[in-house]
Amino acid sequence: MTDVYVETGSQRVFACAFDWPGWCRSGKDEASALAALAAYAPRYALVARAARIPFKAGGEAFRIREHLRGGATTDFGAPEKVAKRDTKPMARPEGERLAALVGSAWAIFDKVFGSAPASLRKGPRGGGRDRDKIADHVLDAEAAYVRKLGLRLPRPDRRDGAAVAAFRSEITDALRTASNGSPPVERGWPQRYAARRIAWHVLDHAWEIEDRSDMKRG
């Protein structure tokens, strides 16, 4: 059974797995959010496999440990609330696990990016970013996220592989550090939430690229 929390806004609800950063999906209500989370288990299994962490996909049963009241960001489409469990002390082994899963989310994104066409299928109203703009958006977001971990890092050029790798390494180093569970800076994010938000954003867009290019998964 997988421990999850449910974050409820006025228009959107997120269901997120506590121990699996990035495995977080939304719906119009709690039931549809949990159904979406279960439906994405096979896709998330590839992330766990890349990190060499055992993960059982399929037939998921969820145990709701917390209900959180969401806000404007929840309704906009991102899980924004920090759960109580996120603020508990964290030992180095858990941090290493978080870092490994976030690193795997990036690896999945890079693989998808490298295999997708530059131009992606548009929505019914002709909307949606193309592949390169999605990748730039992900980096733009991460350049803002790192400040929540107490880091001041320049946003790397997407085409500079070494710079992107160094940028990501700084993030995973911050995630794996043992802590008392408090945010590293005022108005910052605890590491568990930071890992979840970063991995969710990366995977959400990796899966978007897959879906909008009809790519074969796996």
RALINJO-V550554 format. One record per backbone hydrogen bond with DSSP energy under -1.0 kcal/mol. CO is the residue of the C=O (numbers start at 1). NH is the residue of the N-H. If there is no record, write none. Layout:
CO & NH
CO & NH
//
This chain:
2 & 63
3 & 18
4 & 65
5 & 16
6 & 68
7 & 14
8 & 70
12 & 9
13 & 27
14 & 7
15 & 25
16 & 5
20 & 23
22 & 24
23 & 17
25 & 15
27 & 13
29 & 33
30 & 34
31 & 35
32 & 36
33 & 37
34 & 38
35 & 39
36 & 40
38 & 41
40 & 44
41 & 45
44 & 47
44 & 48
45 & 49
46 & 50
47 & 51
48 & 53
49 & 52
61 & 2
63 & 4
66 & 6
68 & 8
71 & 75
72 & 76
73 & 77
73 & 78
84 & 87
85 & 88
90 & 179
91 & 95
92 & 96
93 & 97
94 & 98
95 & 99
96 & 100
97 & 101
98 & 102
99 & 103
100 & 104
101 & 105
102 & 106
103 & 107
104 & 108
105 & 109
106 & 110
107 & 111
108 & 112
109 & 113
110 & 114
111 & 115
112 & 116
118 & 131
123 & 126
127 & 123
130 & 134
131 & 135
132 & 136
133 & 137
134 & 138
135 & 139
136 & 140
137 & 141
138 & 142
139 & 143
140 & 144
141 & 145
142 & 146
145 & 148
146 & 149
146 & 151
147 & 150
148 & 189
157 & 160
159 & 161
160 & 164
161 & 165
162 & 166
163 & 167
164 & 168
165 & 169
166 & 170
167 & 171
168 & 172
169 & 173
170 & 174
171 & 175
172 & 176
179 & 90
185 & 188
190 & 194
191 & 195
192 & 196
193 & 197
194 & 198
195 & 199
196 & 200
197 & 201
198 & 202
199 & 203
200 & 204
201 & 205
202 & 206
203 & 207
204 & 208
205 & 209
206 & 210
207 & 211
208 & 212
210 & 215
212 & 121
//
